């Protein structure tokens, strides 16, 4: 059943898929556990859709910003379609979760938002990667380019193995290079990041002014991105 579910998700366009049993979410903050959304949840299906590496090679304002947002729409489409197929094929409930917005939690003073559940933590618990010093998810194959989706289900499925660490211990490039000084102590100050990163151009379109933490990471394209260079080049 696990492999059948993964095949469904991958066939709809996801690049990677993993599963976490609900018992891995015992440490989730109150109100942000999968069971707070769906009381019968026994497992969480997590998957990732990778951005093309090329969008990190250009000015982020238009191309990166547009397709980064667009990836969220694609992930939500996969979640919706996969949920319908899984319910039909496996006879269960499947609850697709918005990968980014909409969400309810908003701290106006600190400009801090939180998704219905934390997608990057779902991905970690499903064995899709680890959280780097930038607080971005890092996957061994797809680096930090994954947009994460999740589906809650009442199916009791065994968890996948957790991912081994892939953030370079001695590297602090994301922290040292953040122009807003927003990354510290394993967290991102969302107010500093939002104020610096997001805006509009003269035409009124939304733009992204910075994706440096993503681009400067030696692991941005996965483990293979550092194999051809000496470690010291990243320090």
C-alpha positions as CSV (number, residue, x, y, z in Angstrom):
1,X,0.0,0.0,0.0
2,X,2.8,2.4,0.8
3,X,4.5,1.9,-2.5
4,X,1.2,2.2,-4.3
5,X,0.5,5.6,-2.7
6,X,4.0,6.8,-3.5
7,X,3.5,5.8,-7.2
8,X,0.3,7.8,-7.3
9,X,1.9,10.9,-6.0
10,X,5.0,10.6,-8.2
11,X,2.9,9.9,-11.3
12,X,1.1,13.2,-10.7
13,X,4.4,15.1,-11.0
14,X,6.1,15.0,-7.6
15,X,9.8,14.4,-7.5
16,X,10.0,12.6,-4.2
17,X,7.6,11.2,-1.6
18,X,7.8,9.9,1.9
19,X,5.5,8.9,4.8
20,X,5.5,9.7,8.5
21,X,3.3,7.9,11.1
22,X,1.4,10.2,13.4
23,X,3.5,9.1,16.4
24,X,6.3,11.1,15.0
25,X,4.3,14.3,15.6
26,X,4.1,14.1,19.3
27,X,6.3,17.2,19.7
28,X,4.2,19.4,17.3
29,X,3.1,22.8,18.8
30,X,-0.4,22.8,20.1
31,X,-2.8,23.6,17.3
32,X,-0.3,22.7,14.6
33,X,-0.4,18.9,14.8
34,X,-2.0,16.9,11.9
35,X,-4.5,15.6,14.5
36,X,-5.6,19.1,15.3
37,X,-6.8,19.3,11.7
38,X,-8.0,15.7,11.1
39,X,-8.7,13.8,14.4
40,X,-8.5,10.4,12.7
41,X,-5.1,11.1,11.1
42,X,-2.7,8.1,11.4
43,X,-0.2,9.0,8.8
44,X,1.1,11.9,6.8
45,X,2.1,11.6,3.1
46,X,4.8,14.2,2.3
47,X,6.1,15.0,-1.1
48,X,8.3,17.5,-2.9
49,X,8.4,19.3,-6.2
50,X,11.8,20.7,-7.2
51,X,12.3,24.0,-8.8
52,X,14.4,24.0,-12.0
53,X,18.0,24.8,-11.0
54,X,18.0,27.5,-13.7
55,X,15.7,29.8,-11.8
56,X,18.5,30.3,-9.2
57,X,20.8,31.6,-11.9
58,X,18.9,34.7,-12.7
59,X,17.8,37.9,-10.9
60,X,15.2,36.7,-8.5
61,X,12.6,39.5,-8.9
62,X,10.5,38.2,-11.8
63,X,11.4,34.7,-12.9
64,X,12.4,33.1,-9.6
65,X,9.5,34.9,-7.7
66,X,6.9,33.9,-10.3
67,X,7.8,30.2,-10.5
68,X,8.5,29.8,-6.8
69,X,4.9,31.0,-6.2
70,X,3.7,28.8,-9.1
71,X,5.3,25.7,-7.6
72,X,2.9,26.1,-4.6
73,X,-0.1,26.0,-7.0
74,X,1.3,22.9,-8.6
75,X,1.9,21.2,-5.3
76,X,-1.6,21.9,-4.2
77,X,-3.0,20.5,-7.4
78,X,-1.0,17.3,-6.8
79,X,-2.3,17.1,-3.2
80,X,-5.9,17.5,-4.4
81,X,-5.6,15.0,-7.3
82,X,-3.7,12.4,-5.3
83,X,-6.1,12.6,-2.4
84,X,-9.0,11.8,-4.7
85,X,-7.2,8.9,-6.3
86,X,-5.9,7.5,-2.9
87,X,-9.5,7.6,-1.5
88,X,-10.8,5.7,-4.5
89,X,-8.0,3.2,-4.8
90,X,-7.3,2.4,-1.1
91,X,-10.7,3.1,0.5
92,X,-9.7,5.7,3.1
93,X,-9.9,9.4,3.9
94,X,-7.3,11.7,2.5
95,X,-7.0,15.4,3.5
96,X,-4.9,17.6,1.2
97,X,-3.2,20.5,3.0
98,X,-2.4,23.9,1.5
99,X,1.4,23.9,1.1
100,X,1.7,27.6,1.8
101,X,-1.4,29.7,2.0
102,X,-4.1,30.2,3.1
103,X,-3.4,29.9,6.9
104,X,-4.8,31.4,10.1
105,X,-1.9,32.2,12.4
106,X,-0.6,35.8,11.9
107,X,1.3,37.9,14.4
108,X,0.9,41.4,13.0
109,X,3.6,43.1,15.1
110,X,6.3,40.6,14.2
111,X,4.8,39.9,10.7
112,X,5.1,36.2,11.5
113,X,2.9,33.6,9.8
114,X,2.6,29.9,10.3
115,X,1.0,27.3,8.0
116,X,-1.7,25.0,9.1
117,X,1.2,22.6,9.8
118,X,4.9,23.1,9.2
119,X,5.7,21.6,5.8
120,X,9.4,21.5,6.3
121,X,9.0,19.6,9.6
122,X,6.5,17.2,7.9
123,X,9.2,16.6,5.3
124,X,11.9,15.9,7.9
125,X,9.6,13.5,9.7
126,X,8.8,11.7,6.5
127,X,12.5,11.3,5.7
128,X,12.7,13.8,2.8
129,X,15.6,15.9,4.3
130,X,16.9,17.9,7.2
131,X,16.5,21.6,8.1
132,X,19.7,23.6,7.4
133,X,21.0,26.6,9.2
134,X,19.0,28.8,6.8
135,X,15.9,27.0,8.1
136,X,15.3,25.7,4.6
137,X,14.7,22.0,4.0
138,X,17.8,20.3,2.4
139,X,17.4,17.1,0.5
140,X,20.4,15.0,-0.6
141,X,19.3,14.8,-4.2
142,X,17.3,18.1,-4.8
143,X,19.1,20.4,-2.4
144,X,17.0,23.3,-1.0
145,X,14.8,23.6,-4.1
146,X,11.8,21.5,-3.0
147,X,8.3,22.9,-2.4
148,X,6.6,20.5,0.0
149,X,3.1,19.2,0.0
150,X,1.3,17.0,2.5
151,X,-1.8,14.8,2.7
152,X,-3.3,13.5,5.9
153,X,-4.9,10.1,6.0
154,X,-6.5,7.6,8.4
155,X,-4.4,4.8,6.9
156,X,-1.9,3.3,9.4
157,X,1.3,3.3,7.4
158,X,4.8,2.6,8.6
159,X,7.2,5.6,8.6
160,X,10.1,5.9,6.2
161,X,13.6,6.2,7.6
162,X,14.7,9.6,8.6
163,X,17.3,11.4,6.4
164,X,20.9,11.7,7.5
165,X,22.3,15.2,7.9
166,X,23.4,17.0,4.8
167,X,24.1,20.5,6.1
168,X,27.9,21.2,6.2
169,X,28.8,21.6,9.9
170,X,31.4,24.4,9.5
171,X,29.5,26.3,6.9
172,X,27.6,29.5,7.9
173,X,27.3,31.2,4.5
174,X,23.6,31.6,4.7
175,X,23.8,33.3,8.1
176,X,26.8,35.5,7.2
177,X,25.5,36.6,3.8
178,X,21.9,37.4,4.7
179,X,21.5,41.1,3.8
180,X,18.7,41.6,6.3
181,X,20.5,39.9,9.1
182,X,17.4,37.8,9.6
183,X,19.0,34.3,10.3
184,X,20.2,33.6,13.8
185,X,20.0,30.7,16.3
186,X,18.3,28.3,13.9
187,X,15.4,30.7,13.2
188,X,14.5,33.4,10.7
189,X,13.1,36.8,11.8
190,X,10.2,36.9,9.5
191,X,9.7,40.6,9.8
192,X,13.3,41.4,8.7
193,X,13.1,38.9,5.9
194,X,9.7,39.9,4.6
195,X,10.5,43.7,4.7
196,X,13.7,43.1,2.7
197,X,12.6,40.4,0.3
198,X,9.1,41.2,-0.9
199,X,7.8,44.2,-2.9
200,X,6.2,45.3,-6.1
201,X,7.6,46.7,-9.3
202,X,6.4,49.9,-11.1
203,X,3.8,47.8,-12.9
204,X,2.4,46.6,-9.6
205,X,3.4,43.0,-9.9
206,X,4.7,41.1,-6.9
207,X,8.5,40.7,-6.9
208,X,11.1,38.9,-4.9
209,X,14.2,41.0,-4.1
210,X,16.3,38.3,-2.4
211,X,16.8,34.6,-2.4
212,X,20.5,34.7,-1.3
213,X,20.1,32.1,1.5
214,X,18.9,29.6,-1.1
215,X,21.5,30.5,-3.7
216,X,24.6,30.7,-1.6
217,X,24.1,27.3,0.0
218,X,26.7,24.7,-1.1
219,X,24.0,22.1,-0.9
220,X,21.5,24.1,-3.0
221,X,21.5,21.4,-5.7
222,X,22.1,18.4,-3.3
223,X,25.2,16.4,-2.4
224,X,26.4,16.3,-6.0
225,X,26.8,20.1,-6.1
226,X,29.8,19.9,-3.8
227,X,31.5,16.7,-5.1
228,X,33.6,18.6,-7.7
229,X,34.9,21.3,-5.3
230,X,37.0,21.3,-2.2
231,X,35.2,21.8,1.0
232,X,37.3,24.8,1.9
233,X,35.9,26.7,-1.1
234,X,32.7,27.0,0.8
235,X,34.1,28.4,4.1
